């Protein structure tokens, strides 16, 4: 037998072994695996319970999808959840058919009801609480127990800053005919306080992106997926491998020393001024509200470990300073415009570690406590 013949025999045996392994793998994937179908349509079907939270919007970066659905929030996205072991999903948000957190409501305000709509980011949305435990809903319950016929609409959207609140109010919120419109934004605005660039050069619209795990990438990909479940598994593994990690190591915040710019502070102030002007023109009573945070001048190391300094690129001292400057601007606007101010940045909730899961989001206990604070302050303004 010549060397060439030996080589051919080796190659043939190798090919037969590879074919056998492929066939065994394919049989296992199709008939023995706990998830026998890993094709893009099957994966997409199994992912249906996790509805998309956002959709694009022209006058704000995004809005909540306008349909009744539930959204699950994973414990991986929280710093301090005090829950039993074994929970995969720790909170569930109910989004109504209009795209707001909470129960269904009519666009037409009920007769004899004082309607209040509250704008803000994830603090107002209250992402760490499930069901009807968000503080706007709990404040509504408190006020109703006190004899007030009120309806509070939670218009918070995670990630939104003051310009988003303004855009959503004058393009949609006014149609709800609220008696009062509250705006509460600070943390998400602080993320842009370092730059002197115009805000329009920093903020980009939200764009829905197709998840490649659930969509075919072409004719050949479709053909291979239909042909082989083994290929489907390799394909899924490859896309999973490319996904970013759930956590990003926090850089040393001691290196962040910059401070808020006057240009950014003026832009922040302008949003509140325009919110007031829009509300008055629309026959709505505006209310400004400062935002309570965990951040204080003297936070402990344990508390500082939950603060996402990388989001704002500020040292602790500069962050506290920027927070104070932001509150001063809101107070200044309220005083100059002669509008009510619910000043809760120094309330009994602010700076209390037991009430916060991180620098901005409330625990369940914190939500209930802040609902009491907000209800007490709002009650002073109700007829």
N, C-alpha and C positions, 0 to 999 in steps of 0.2 A: 504494500500500500504506500503510495507516494505521500510527500508532505502536503501537497495540495489536497489530496483526498482526505487526509486526516483533518485538515482545516475545514473542509466542507462538512465532514462528519460532526466536528465540534460545534460548528455554527448551527447545523441542523438540530443537534441535541439541545443546544441553548435556546433555539427558537421554539422547539417543542415544549421545553420547560416553561418558557415565558408564556406561551399560549395556554398551557395547563394552569399556571398561576392566575392568568387573566380570567379564564373560564371559571375557576373556583371562586375568585374574587367577585365576579359578576353574579354567580349563583348566590353567594352569600349576601351581596348587596340587594339583590332583587327579592330573595325569599326568606332570609334569616335575620336580616337587620331589623332593629326596632323601628326604624324609619325607612321603609323600603323605597319610597319615591323621593329623590332629592333633586328632581328637575326644577327649573325656575318657576313654572306655574304651580307646582305642588308646594314649594317653599313659600310662594306668595300667598297661597290659599291659607296655609297654616299661620302666616303672619297677620292675617286680616283682623284679629281682635285688637291689634296694636294700631289704631287709626292714627294718621298723621295729625299732629297738633296744629301746625301752622299752614297757612296758605299766603301767597304774595298779596300785597296791597300797594296801591299807588301813593297814598298819603301817610303811610307809616311803613316800617320795614316788613311787617306781616300782620295778620289777624288770625284769630282762631278759626278753624274750619267751621263753617255755618251749618252744622248738622248735629243732631243729638248723638253723642257717643261718649265712651269712657276712655280715659287715658291713664295708663299705669306709670308710676314713677318708681324707679329702681332704687334700692338702698345703696347701690354703688355711687349714686349721685349725692349722697348726704354724708356729712361728717359725724353727726352725733344723733343717731336714732336710738331711742330707748325702747326696743321691741324684743319680743320673744325670738329665740333662734328658729331658723327654718323658713322665715318669710322670704319669698323671692321678690314679690312686689309689695311694697309697704303702704302705698297710698293710691287711691283711685280718684281721679277728678271726673266729675260729671259736667260735660259741656252740653249746653242746650242747643236747640235748632237754630238760634240766632248767632251762635259763636261766642257765648259768654259762660263763664263758670257759674253753675248753680241751676236752680229749677227753671222750668219754662215760664215765660212772662209774655204779656201782650204788648205789642208796640203802642197800643192805646193805653194810656195811664188809667187805672181804675178810679172811678169817682170817689172822692173823699179820702184819697190816699196821697201822702207826701212821698214823692219819688226822689230818691237820691242815687246818683251814679258816681262811682269812685274809680278814678283812673290811676294807673301806676304800673310798676313792673311786677316781679315775682313776689315782692313783699305784700303788695295788695292782693295778688292772685293767691298768695299764701300756699306755696307749693309743698310745704312739708305736712299739710293736713289733708285728710281725705273727707269724702262725703260733704256734709254741710257744716264741717268744723272750721272752715275758713273764717277769719275774724269779721269780715263784712257781714256774712250771714249770721254769725253769732250776735253781732251788734244789733242787727235787725230784730232778732228774737228778744233781746234785752229791752229794746225800746218798745216793742209791742207789749211785753209784759208790764211795762210802765204805763200803758194806756195810749201810746202813740200809734196812729195808723200810718205806718211807714213801709216803704218797699225800697230795699237797698240792692242795687245792681252792681255786682262785682265786675268791673271793666278792666281789671288788671291783666296784663299779658307778660309772662316771663321774658326778660330781656329788654323791655321797653323803657325808654327814657322820656323826658318831658316833651320833646318834639313829637314823639309818637302819640302821646296822650292828646296833645293839641290837635294833631291831624285827624285822629279818630273821632274826637269830639265834634269838630266843625263839619266833618263829612258824613257822620252817621249818628253819633250820640244824641245830637239835638233832636233827632226825629223821635226819640223816646219821650220827649216832652218832660224832662226831669225838672223838679222844682229847684234842686240843688245839684251842682256838679263839683266834685272834690278832685283835686289833683295832688298826688303825692309821689314825687320822683326825686331821687338823690343818688343812690349808689350807682345806677347805670350811667348817669350823667358824669359822675366822677371819673369814669374810665376815659373821658375825653378832655379832662381838665388840663392835661399837660401841653396839649398842642395849641399853636396859634393859627393853624390851618382852618379855613372855613369848614363848618360842619358838613357841608355838601361834598367836600373832598375826602371826608373820613368815613361817612356812613354809606353802606352799600345795600341795595335792596335784597330781600330774602328771595332766593330762587329755589323752587322745588327741584331736587336732584333725584334721578332714577337710581335705585339701588341695584348694582350689577348682579347681585345674588339672585334677584327675582326677575331679571329680564334677559332675554337672549341677546348676545352681542353680534349676531350675524347668522347667515344661512348655515355656515359650517358648524358653528356652535350649537345651533338648533338641531342639526342632523346628528351630531355626536351625542347630545343630551338624550335624544330619542333612541339612539342606538345602545348607549351604555350607561348604566347606573354607576359603574365604577368611575367613569369620566365625570359624572355629576358630582360625585364625592370629592374627587380631586379638584374640580372647578370650585366648589364651595369652600374647600380648605384654602385654596389659593386666594380667594377674595377675603376670607376671614383673616388670613395672614397679613394682608395689606391694610386692614383697618387700623386706625390709630388706637393706642392704648387708652383705657378708660381714665387713667390718671396721668397727670404731667407733674414731674417733680417741681416743687416750688423753688425758684431761685432765691438766693440770699437777699431778703428785702432790705438789709442794712445798706446795700449798694444803691438803693433807690433814694435819691436825695432831691429830685426836682420838685417844683411846687406848681400849684395851679396858676394858669395864666389869666390876666385880666380880660383878654379877649374871650376865653372860654366861659368865664364867670358872667360876662355881659350877655353872651349867647344864652346861657342858662336862665338868667333873669328875664330876657326877652320872651322866652317861651311862657313864663308865668304871666307876664304882662299881656301877651296876646291871648292867652287862655281866658283871662278876665274880660278883655275887650270882646272876644267872641261870645262868651256867656251872656254878657249884658246885651249885646246886639240881638241875641236869640231869646231874650226874656228869661234867662236862667240865672239863679243866684250862685255866683262862684264862691268856692271855699278853698283856700290854700292850706296845705298841711305839710309840716316838716316830717321827715322820716326818721324814726328811731332806729339806731344801729347798736351793735354790740361794742363798737369802737369807742374807747375813752382814752384820755391822756395816759392813764395808768393801768392799762390792761396787763394781766398776768401773762406769763409765757404760755400757759395752757390755752388762754383765750386768744393770744396772738397766733398760735398755731392753726387756728381755724379761719384766720383772716386771709383772704386771697389778695395779697399785695401785688402779685404779678398782673392782676387784672387792671390795676390803676398805675402801676410802676411808680409808686410813692413809698417812701419810708413811713414808718408808723407815725412819726411826729408830723411829717408833711401831710399824711392822709388825714390825721385829726384836724390839722389846720385847714385843709381844703373842705372838710366836712363842716367846720364852723363857718367858713366863708360862704358856703352854699346856703346854710341856714340863715345867715345874716341877709343874704340877697332876698330870700323868700319873705323874711320879716319886713324888709324894706319895701318890697312891692306891695305887701298887704297893707302896710301903714299908708303908703302914698296913694294907693287906690281905694282906701277905705273899704276893704273887704274883710270878712271874717278869716281868722287864722287859727287853725288847730295846731298849736305848737307842742308837739309831743316828742321832739328830739331829746328832751331832758326829762321825760316822764318816768314813772316808776318802773317801766319795762326796759327803757334804754339802758344799755351797759350792763344788764344783768345776765350773767352766763347761763343761769338756769332757764331763761326764757328763749334762748337762741340755739339753733343747731349749728350755726356758723356766724359769720359777721353780719348777716342781714336777715336771714330767715328764722321764723319763729318755731318753737316747739309747740306741741299741742297745748301745753300749759300756758305758754307764752301767747298763743292765739286767743285763748279764753281771757287772759288777763288784759291783753290789749283791746279786745272787744269791749271790755268794761270801761277802759280808759276812753276809747273813741266814743262810746255811747254817752258817757258822762259829758264829754265836750260838745258833741253834736246836739244833745238835748238842750243845751243852753241857747242854741240857734233856732230850734224848731218853734213854730207858732203855738 
